Amino acid sequence: MNTLDATLNFQEQALKLSGQRQEMVASNIANADTPNYQAVDLNFAQALQNVQSGHAPVTLTTTAPGHMAPLETSLTGTDSVVYSTASQPSLDGNTVDMDTQRAQFAEATMHYQAAFTFLNGQVKTIMSALQS
């Protein structure tokens, strides 16, 4: 049963990380007009490797009274989060490039869908084997 659990766990973690990357990119898009906002992205391969090797997740803390508490802890480590450098620097210090963010969001969506499809296929295979 350990092999089955490990296989499903890998796909589950890949699905969660893909969702977190979508959230990061969506946050970048939402803050496209925020002065001094630094766009972030997720090094997906590094984050998945960290999760697989058992590194502790990052816990988020609030640093100001107006900040909302996080709903859940992130799976990503600090070494998996990458700050984007602007290809065309803006006068207000914002590093969000909307074309890049749209491409990254599409890529993150594709990764999420692929992870979901693989996980769904594995569950169907298991269900088929159990019913035989």
LUMMAR-186305 format. One record per residue (C-alpha): residue in three letters; residue number from 1; z negated, x negated, y negated. Coordinates in nm, 4 decimals, decimal comma. Each point is the difference from the previous one (the first is absolute). Layout:
N
<rose code="ALA" pos="NUM" pz="Z" px="X" py="Y"/>
...
! end
This chain:
132
<rose code="MET" pos="1" pz="0,0000" px="0,0000" py="0,0000"/>
<rose code="ASN" pos="2" pz="-0,0407" px="-0,3009" py="-0,2362"/>
<rose code="THR" pos="3" pz="0,3764" px="-0,0598" py="-0,0120"/>
<rose code="LEU" pos="4" pz="0,0614" px="0,3641" py="-0,0882"/>
<rose code="ASP" pos="5" pz="-0,2661" px="-0,0086" py="-0,2691"/>
<rose code="ALA" pos="6" pz="0,1337" px="-0,3260" py="-0,1462"/>
<rose code="THR" pos="7" pz="0,3548" px="0,1354" py="-0,0145"/>
<rose code="LEU" pos="8" pz="-0,1005" px="0,3207" py="-0,1742"/>
<rose code="ASN" pos="9" pz="-0,2403" px="-0,1868" py="-0,2291"/>
<rose code="PHE" pos="10" pz="0,2770" px="-0,2324" py="-0,1190"/>
<rose code="GLN" pos="11" pz="0,2254" px="0,2912" py="-0,0946"/>
<rose code="GLU" pos="12" pz="-0,2891" px="0,1828" py="-0,1663"/>
<rose code="GLN" pos="13" pz="-0,0821" px="-0,3038" py="-0,2136"/>
<rose code="ALA" pos="14" pz="0,3650" px="-0,0499" py="-0,0924"/>
<rose code="LEU" pos="15" pz="0,0162" px="0,3659" py="-0,1045"/>
<rose code="LYS" pos="16" pz="-0,3136" px="-0,0302" py="-0,2149"/>
<rose code="LEU" pos="17" pz="0,1212" px="-0,3204" py="-0,1653"/>
<rose code="SER" pos="18" pz="0,3373" px="0,1564" py="-0,0756"/>
<rose code="GLY" pos="19" pz="-0,1792" px="0,2911" py="-0,1652"/>
<rose code="GLN" pos="20" pz="-0,2139" px="-0,2374" py="-0,2054"/>
<rose code="ARG" pos="21" pz="0,3089" px="-0,1881" py="-0,1151"/>
<rose code="GLN" pos="22" pz="0,1550" px="0,3307" py="-0,1117"/>
<rose code="GLU" pos="23" pz="-0,3173" px="0,0740" py="-0,1976"/>
<rose code="MET" pos="24" pz="0,0119" px="-0,3411" py="-0,1685"/>
<rose code="VAL" pos="25" pz="0,3642" px="0,0393" py="-0,1006"/>
<rose code="ALA" pos="26" pz="-0,0614" px="0,3573" py="-0,1188"/>
<rose code="SER" pos="27" pz="-0,2866" px="-0,1310" py="-0,2134"/>
<rose code="ASN" pos="28" pz="0,2342" px="-0,2599" py="-0,1501"/>
<rose code="ILE" pos="29" pz="0,2529" px="0,2706" py="-0,0864"/>
<rose code="ALA" pos="30" pz="-0,2718" px="0,2186" py="-0,1518"/>
<rose code="ASN" pos="31" pz="-0,1150" px="-0,2915" py="-0,2170"/>
<rose code="ALA" pos="32" pz="0,3458" px="-0,1072" py="-0,1165"/>
<rose code="ASP" pos="33" pz="-0,0940" px="0,0680" py="-0,3631"/>
<rose code="THR" pos="34" pz="-0,3570" px="-0,1349" py="0,0128"/>
<rose code="PRO" pos="35" pz="-0,0406" px="-0,3119" py="-0,2163"/>
<rose code="ASN" pos="36" pz="-0,1016" px="-0,3154" py="0,1898"/>
<rose code="TYR" pos="37" pz="0,0265" px="0,1733" py="0,3384"/>
<rose code="GLN" pos="38" pz="0,0779" px="-0,2506" py="0,2750"/>
<rose code="ALA" pos="39" pz="0,2199" px="0,1433" py="0,2761"/>
<rose code="VAL" pos="40" pz="-0,1284" px="-0,0622" py="0,3524"/>
<rose code="ASP" pos="41" pz="0,1601" px="0,0073" py="0,3410"/>
<rose code="LEU" pos="42" pz="-0,1146" px="-0,0456" py="0,3549"/>
<rose code="ASN" pos="43" pz="0,1051" px="-0,2926" py="0,2153"/>
<rose code="PHE" pos="44" pz="0,0429" px="0,2279" py="0,2999"/>
<rose code="ALA" pos="45" pz="0,0322" px="-0,2746" py="0,2621"/>
<rose code="GLN" pos="46" pz="-0,3109" px="-0,1811" py="-0,1252"/>
<rose code="ALA" pos="47" pz="-0,2010" px="0,3234" py="-0,0212"/>
<rose code="LEU" pos="48" pz="0,0986" px="0,1036" py="0,3535"/>
<rose code="GLN" pos="49" pz="-0,0896" px="-0,3448" py="0,1292"/>
<rose code="ASN" pos="50" pz="-0,3401" px="0,0224" py="-0,1744"/>
<rose code="VAL" pos="51" pz="-0,0713" px="0,3404" py="0,1515"/>
<rose code="GLN" pos="52" pz="0,1075" px="-0,1143" py="0,3465"/>
<rose code="SER" pos="53" pz="-0,2182" px="-0,3099" py="-0,0175"/>
<rose code="GLY" pos="54" pz="-0,3038" px="0,2057" py="-0,0978"/>
<rose code="HIS" pos="55" pz="-0,0526" px="-0,1149" py="-0,3589"/>
<rose code="ALA" pos="56" pz="-0,2394" px="0,2219" py="-0,1895"/>
<rose code="PRO" pos="57" pz="0,1619" px="0,2563" py="-0,2306"/>
<rose code="VAL" pos="58" pz="-0,0341" px="-0,0186" py="-0,3742"/>
<rose code="THR" pos="59" pz="-0,2624" px="0,2240" py="-0,1501"/>
<rose code="LEU" pos="60" pz="0,0773" px="0,1338" py="-0,3439"/>
<rose code="THR" pos="61" pz="-0,2599" px="0,0260" py="-0,2725"/>
<rose code="THR" pos="62" pz="0,0026" px="0,1728" py="-0,3353"/>
<rose code="THR" pos="63" pz="-0,0258" px="-0,2329" py="-0,2986"/>
<rose code="ALA" pos="64" pz="-0,0269" px="0,2536" py="-0,2807"/>
<rose code="PRO" pos="65" pz="-0,1692" px="0,3395" py="-0,0416"/>
<rose code="GLY" pos="66" pz="0,3360" px="0,1811" py="-0,0184"/>
<rose code="HIS" pos="67" pz="0,1281" px="-0,1370" py="0,3319"/>
<rose code="MET" pos="68" pz="0,0169" px="0,2319" py="0,2991"/>
<rose code="ALA" pos="69" pz="-0,1538" px="-0,1124" py="0,3283"/>
<rose code="PRO" pos="70" pz="0,2521" px="-0,0763" py="0,2751"/>
<rose code="LEU" pos="71" pz="0,0410" px="0,2608" py="0,2721"/>
<rose code="GLU" pos="72" pz="0,0206" px="-0,2533" py="0,2808"/>
<rose code="THR" pos="73" pz="0,0013" px="-0,3736" py="0,0462"/>
<rose code="SER" pos="74" pz="0,3289" px="-0,1813" py="-0,0031"/>
<rose code="LEU" pos="75" pz="0,1340" px="-0,1708" py="0,3112"/>
<rose code="THR" pos="76" pz="0,1569" px="-0,2763" py="-0,2037"/>
<rose code="GLY" pos="77" pz="-0,1636" px="-0,3297" py="-0,0802"/>
<rose code="THR" pos="78" pz="0,0145" px="-0,1569" py="-0,3416"/>
<rose code="ASP" pos="79" pz="0,2483" px="-0,2594" py="0,1267"/>
<rose code="SER" pos="80" pz="0,2401" px="0,2837" py="0,0889"/>
<rose code="VAL" pos="81" pz="0,0220" px="0,1396" py="-0,3537"/>
<rose code="VAL" pos="82" pz="0,2675" px="-0,1652" py="-0,2121"/>
<rose code="TYR" pos="83" pz="0,0329" px="0,0336" py="-0,3778"/>
<rose code="SER" pos="84" pz="0,3565" px="0,0377" py="-0,1196"/>
<rose code="THR" pos="85" pz="0,1502" px="-0,2198" py="-0,2657"/>
<rose code="ALA" pos="86" pz="0,2325" px="0,1752" py="-0,2401"/>
<rose code="SER" pos="87" pz="0,3664" px="-0,0931" py="0,0149"/>
<rose code="GLN" pos="88" pz="0,0225" px="0,1153" py="-0,3619"/>
<rose code="PRO" pos="89" pz="-0,3328" px="-0,0440" py="-0,1765"/>
<rose code="SER" pos="90" pz="-0,1035" px="0,2936" py="-0,2151"/>
<rose code="LEU" pos="91" pz="-0,1678" px="-0,0322" py="-0,3366"/>
<rose code="ASP" pos="92" pz="-0,3068" px="0,1960" py="0,1135"/>
<rose code="GLY" pos="93" pz="-0,0656" px="-0,2234" py="0,3054"/>
<rose code="ASN" pos="94" pz="0,0944" px="0,2627" py="0,2595"/>
<rose code="THR" pos="95" pz="0,1691" px="-0,1510" py="0,3084"/>
<rose code="VAL" pos="96" pz="0,1370" px="0,3219" py="0,1549"/>
<rose code="ASP" pos="97" pz="0,3757" px="-0,0089" py="0,0565"/>
<rose code="MET" pos="98" pz="0,1030" px="0,3551" py="0,0878"/>
<rose code="ASP" pos="99" pz="0,3107" px="-0,1012" py="0,1964"/>
<rose code="THR" pos="100" pz="-0,2045" px="-0,2354" py="0,2166"/>
<rose code="GLN" pos="101" pz="-0,2728" px="0,2617" py="0,0453"/>
<rose code="ARG" pos="102" pz="0,2494" px="0,2635" py="0,1113"/>
<rose code="ALA" pos="103" pz="0,1453" px="-0,2412" py="0,2564"/>
<rose code="GLN" pos="104" pz="-0,3477" px="-0,0938" py="0,1227"/>
<rose code="PHE" pos="105" pz="-0,0979" px="0,3655" py="0,0285"/>
<rose code="ALA" pos="106" pz="0,3121" px="0,0730" py="0,2061"/>
<rose code="GLU" pos="107" pz="-0,0765" px="-0,2982" py="0,2233"/>
<rose code="ALA" pos="108" pz="-0,3634" px="0,1073" py="0,0430"/>
<rose code="THR" pos="109" pz="0,1131" px="0,3522" py="0,0860"/>
<rose code="MET" pos="110" pz="0,2386" px="-0,1381" py="0,2601"/>
<rose code="HIS" pos="111" pz="-0,2778" px="-0,2123" py="0,1557"/>
<rose code="TYR" pos="112" pz="-0,2312" px="0,3029" py="0,0065"/>
<rose code="GLN" pos="113" pz="0,2631" px="0,2154" py="0,1695"/>
<rose code="ALA" pos="114" pz="0,0775" px="-0,2725" py="0,2557"/>
<rose code="ALA" pos="115" pz="-0,3678" px="-0,0475" py="0,0867"/>
<rose code="PHE" pos="116" pz="-0,0427" px="0,3762" py="0,0337"/>
<rose code="THR" pos="117" pz="0,3080" px="0,0269" py="0,2229"/>
<rose code="PHE" pos="118" pz="-0,1202" px="-0,2828" py="0,2264"/>
<rose code="LEU" pos="119" pz="-0,3493" px="0,1498" py="0,0266"/>
<rose code="ASN" pos="120" pz="0,1432" px="0,3439" py="0,0734"/>
<rose code="GLY" pos="121" pz="0,2247" px="-0,1462" py="0,2702"/>
<rose code="GLN" pos="122" pz="-0,2911" px="-0,1780" py="0,1637"/>
<rose code="VAL" pos="123" pz="-0,2100" px="0,3162" py="0,0044"/>
<rose code="LYS" pos="124" pz="0,2890" px="0,1959" py="0,1535"/>
<rose code="THR" pos="125" pz="0,0427" px="-0,2670" py="0,2684"/>
<rose code="ILE" pos="126" pz="-0,3712" px="0,0126" py="0,0825"/>
<rose code="MET" pos="127" pz="0,0033" px="0,3796" py="0,0136"/>
<rose code="SER" pos="128" pz="0,3033" px="-0,0080" py="0,2302"/>
<rose code="ALA" pos="129" pz="-0,1706" px="-0,2483" py="0,2318"/>
<rose code="LEU" pos="130" pz="-0,3169" px="0,2112" py="0,0121"/>
<rose code="GLN" pos="131" pz="0,1924" px="0,3160" py="0,0829"/>
<rose code="SER" pos="132" pz="0,1903" px="-0,1622" py="0,2900"/>
! end
